[in-house]
Amino acid sequence: MDGGGELGITKKEAEAEYHCHDFEWEDLRADVEANPSFSYHLSPFPTITASPQPPSSEAWRSFHRCHASGKFFKERRYLLKEFPELLNSKGCAKVLEVGCGNGSTVVPILRCSPSISVYACDCSEDTLEKANEIVCNTQGVDAKDRFHPFLLDVSKENFPGWLFCKCCQSSDGKVVDLSPDSSHLYVRGKNSISLKEDQCCVGGIDFITMIFMLSAIPFNTISATLERCMSVLKPGGLVLFRDYGNISGMVLTCIIYL
């Protein structure tokens, strides 16, 4: 009996879905090199001298509009293997996905456990609308009351107070240095974040995911961006990030413990 038939192909395709590979590196490099807005990614390590400007929010909006089909970034199912902490989380864990793009990171996280809620921000309203569409229409994922997208450019803005207010931060023993912004657009409407009458915020975040996000912002804003993320993280929470090590395509996966 021939073992290289349809079953073998299906198995191979299924394995490819779980491989630690988001896209063909050469295809992505060609896209970046062809777009002057993304020349920042090809520049040497920043020095005191002037360097090319990083892509603006508008450049990212244009980038996602060009790949609006949702096929450019596939569902990142490998994240559950890279970060088993997500699978082993206890209780109703809250995840903040920073720079969510079209939701390719959100989907596997929501799929892995019905008790996980994901708050996802991005600098592009169009991108958030697309993410909402993809996440809500993905088979096998119940996103109702579990997926909360909101508009925010984390490289420039602080997180809204409803994530982790100053009062709750202080009661948890955190040193509060930043003043969270009080108003940010909810893509799914004013009632997207439902708080109880006696609840001032969602109580902080258990996990923050930053997947190929730090390389997309100006180098000199990374430190402040990480500080903003830490400001909404619960004591004992984790920052999970994955990004490029250099232009050769090497990828770094890391966990920051608070």
C-alpha positions in Angstrom: 0.0 0.0 0.0 1.4 3.4 -1.0 2.0 5.5 2.1 2.6 8.7 0.2 -1.0 9.4 -0.7 -3.5 12.0 0.5 -3.1 11.0 4.1 0.6 11.6 4.0 0.2 15.0 2.4 -2.4 16.0 5.0 -0.1 15.0 7.8 2.7 17.0 6.4 0.5 20.1 6.0 -0.7 19.7 9.5 2.8 19.5 10.9 3.8 22.6 8.9 1.0 24.6 10.6 2.7 24.0 14.0 6.2 24.7 12.9 8.0 27.7 14.4 7.7 29.6 11.1 5.4 32.5 10.4 6.3 33.2 6.8 9.0 32.7 4.2 11.9 34.9 5.3 13.0 35.8 1.7 9.4 36.8 0.8 9.3 39.1 3.9 12.7 40.6 3.2 11.7 41.3 -0.4 8.6 43.2 0.9 10.7 45.2 3.4 13.4 46.1 0.9 10.8 47.2 -1.7 9.1 49.6 0.8 11.2 52.6 1.8 9.0 53.1 4.9 10.5 49.9 6.4 14.2 50.7 5.6 14.6 51.0 9.4 14.6 47.3 9.7 17.6 47.0 7.4 19.7 49.7 9.2 22.7 48.9 11.3 22.5 49.0 15.1 21.5 52.6 16.1 24.4 54.9 16.9 24.6 58.6 18.0 24.7 59.6 14.3 21.5 60.0 12.4 19.8 56.8 11.2 16.7 56.1 9.0 13.4 56.9 10.6 11.3 53.8 11.7 8.0 53.1 9.9 5.2 55.4 11.1 1.8 54.3 12.2 0.5 55.1 8.7 3.2 52.9 7.2 1.9 50.0 9.2 -1.7 50.7 8.3 -0.7 50.7 4.6 1.2 47.4 5.2 -1.8 45.6 6.7 -4.1 47.0 4.0 -1.9 45.4 1.4 -2.2 42.1 3.2 -5.9 42.4 4.2 -6.7 38.9 3.2 -5.4 37.6 6.5 -3.2 35.1 4.7 0.1 36.9 5.1 0.4 36.1 8.8 -0.9 32.6 9.7 -2.2 31.5 13.0 0.8 31.2 15.3 -0.1 27.8 16.9 3.5 27.2 17.8 3.3 29.9 20.5 1.7 27.3 22.9 4.9 25.2 22.5 7.2 28.2 22.8 5.3 29.5 25.9 3.7 26.6 27.7 3.0 29.0 30.6 -0.1 30.1 28.7 -1.4 26.5 28.7 -0.6 26.0 32.4 -2.2 29.2 33.6 -4.7 28.8 36.4 -8.0 30.5 36.8 -9.3 33.2 34.5 -6.0 34.5 33.1 -5.8 37.9 31.3 -3.5 38.3 28.4 -2.5 41.6 26.8 -1.3 41.2 23.2 0.7 44.3 22.2 0.7 45.1 18.5 -1.9 42.4 17.7 -1.9 43.0 13.9 -4.6 40.8 12.3 -5.0 38.5 15.3 -2.7 35.7 14.3 -1.4 35.5 17.9 -4.8 36.1 19.6 -6.5 33.1 17.9 -4.3 30.3 19.3 -4.4 31.9 22.8 -8.2 32.0 22.9 -8.3 28.5 21.4 -6.1 27.0 24.1 -8.4 27.7 27.1 -12.0 28.9 27.5 -11.0 30.7 30.7 -8.4 33.1 29.0 -9.4 36.6 28.0 -7.3 38.6 25.6 -7.0 42.4 25.5 -5.3 43.4 22.2 -4.0 46.8 21.1 -2.6 48.1 17.8 -1.9 51.5 16.4 -4.2 51.0 13.4 -7.9 51.1 13.7 -8.3 49.3 10.3 -6.0 46.5 11.5 -8.1 46.1 14.7 -11.3 45.9 12.7 -9.6 43.1 10.6 -8.4 41.3 13.7 -11.9 41.5 15.2 -13.3 40.0 12.0 -10.8 37.2 11.8 -10.9 36.3 15.5 -14.7 36.3 15.7 -15.1 34.2 12.5 -12.5 31.6 13.3 -14.0 28.2 13.6 -13.6 26.7 17.1 -12.9 30.0 18.8 -15.5 31.5 21.1 -14.5 35.2 21.3 -17.6 36.5 22.9 -16.7 38.5 26.0 -13.1 37.2 25.7 -11.6 39.4 23.0 -11.2 43.1 23.7 -9.4 45.1 20.9 -8.5 48.7 21.5 -6.6 51.4 19.7 -3.3 52.5 21.1 0.3 53.2 19.9 2.3 51.8 22.9 5.5 53.4 21.6 3.9 56.8 22.3 1.0 56.3 24.7 0.4 54.9 28.2 -2.2 52.1 28.7 -5.7 53.1 29.7 -6.6 53.1 33.4 -9.3 50.4 33.0 -6.5 47.8 32.5 -4.9 48.4 35.9 -5.8 51.6 37.8 -3.4 53.4 40.1 -5.4 52.4 43.2 -5.2 48.7 42.4 -1.5 48.9 41.4 -0.7 50.5 44.8 -2.7 47.9 46.7 -0.7 45.2 44.9 2.6 46.8 46.0 3.6 48.2 42.7 5.5 51.5 42.4 3.3 53.6 40.1 5.4 56.0 38.0 3.2 56.3 34.9 -0.2 57.9 34.6 -2.4 55.7 32.4 -4.5 57.5 29.8 -8.2 57.5 30.7 -9.6 57.5 27.2 -8.9 55.1 24.3 -11.2 53.9 21.5 -12.9 50.6 21.8 -13.2 49.1 18.4 -16.2 47.0 19.3 -18.1 49.8 21.0 -18.3 51.6 24.3 -19.5 48.5 26.2 -16.7 46.3 24.9 -15.1 46.3 28.4 -17.8 45.4 30.9 -16.9 46.3 34.5 -19.0 45.6 37.5 -20.4 48.6 39.5 -17.8 48.2 42.2 -15.0 47.4 39.8 -12.5 50.2 38.8 -10.5 48.2 36.3 -9.9 44.6 35.1 -7.3 44.2 37.8 -4.1 44.0 35.8 -2.6 41.5 33.3 -1.2 38.1 33.9 0.6 37.7 30.6 1.8 40.2 28.0 2.7 38.9 24.5 4.9 40.9 22.1 5.4 38.9 19.0 7.6 40.6 16.4 6.5 43.9 17.8 9.7 45.4 19.4 11.5 45.4 16.1 8.6 47.4 14.6 9.1 50.5 16.8 11.9 53.0 17.1 14.9 51.6 19.0 14.9 54.6 21.4 11.3 54.0 22.5 11.8 50.3 23.5 12.8 51.0 27.1 9.7 53.3 27.7 7.5 50.8 25.9 8.6 48.0 28.2 8.0 50.2 31.2 4.5 50.9 30.1 3.9 47.2 29.7 5.2 46.5 33.2 2.9 49.1 34.6 -0.2 47.0 33.8 1.3 43.6 34.7 0.3 41.9 37.9 3.0 41.0 40.4 4.4 37.6 39.3 3.1 38.2 35.7 5.1 37.4 32.6 6.1 39.3 29.5 6.5 36.8 26.6 8.2 38.1 23.5 9.6 36.7 20.2 11.5 38.8 17.7 14.4 39.0 15.3 17.9 38.7 16.5 19.4 40.2 13.3 18.7 40.6 9.6 19.8 37.0 8.9 16.4 35.8 10.1 17.5 34.4 13.5 14.6 34.6 16.0 14.8 35.2 19.7 12.2 33.9 22.2 12.4 35.2 25.7 10.4 35.5 28.9 10.6 38.4 31.3 9.6 37.7 34.9 8.2 40.5 37.0 
